């Protein structure tokens, strides 16, 4: 696996209030070695540098909680659980921690952050999410948003009041309805995805997605071979289009995994990795 990442202040902000974390290691058991990876993107908000504090606290707390679960023998069973998924628990505990920090220090009132985190175990990706930072699966055929924004305009889209295109240019598109640290209790969403060797996993904040349309993101990713170059070009494009916010991206390339066509020809691997979920785009 190759990983690229970057965080840029953009063209209009004085301070970068985003935080990103990449943790990579290897577990060794009697049966096999397995690489385990944690990726986190957080987009902070709040005055008096509070956004920077919130995103930094959230990424640190989530990483602290999740890394322990990543190295347990039964880690796959843990991340498969809906209610006790370590990502869900970690994000919700980070929310409680930041909420209590605000009560202790009034200067941070209104402090909060988005969090989108992914744990990668072989071909399986477990994602936890609060806010409007996003996780995408990108390949030659499509770019597919895995997470669903917790935002005012997403709710309007869901109700059929506006289209996706109208949401992208809506003046209130940056109003989020769920964030870490704002309220005493939140619920984190979780997702499970199965990756092939020709897929890319992209985590990013709205500093990218507010400036660059999804299809342009896909085109840039597929134009280059190196994930770091892909990230650099995505940041460059967001700044070229205005750079109105901080821009943070993490992109993982899975060149060690079998490609989609190889899996189609190997019925054993298809069964092992759940044919329905891998090839759902084929119906």
Secondary structure, 3 states (H helix, E strand, C coil): CEEEEEEECCCCCCCCCEEEEEEEEEEECCCCEEEEEEEEEEEEECCCCHHHHHHHHHHHHHHHHHHHHHCCCCHHHHHHCCCCCHHHHHHHHHHHHHHHHHHHCHHHCCCEECEEEEEEECCEEEEEEECCCEEEEECCCCEEECCCCCEHHHHHHHCCCCCHHHHHCCCCCCCECCCECCCCCCCCEEEEEECCCCCEEEEECHHHHCCCCHHHHHHHHHHCCCHHHHHHHHHHHHHHCCCCCCEEEEEEECCCCCCHHHHHCCHHHHHHCCHHHHCHHHC
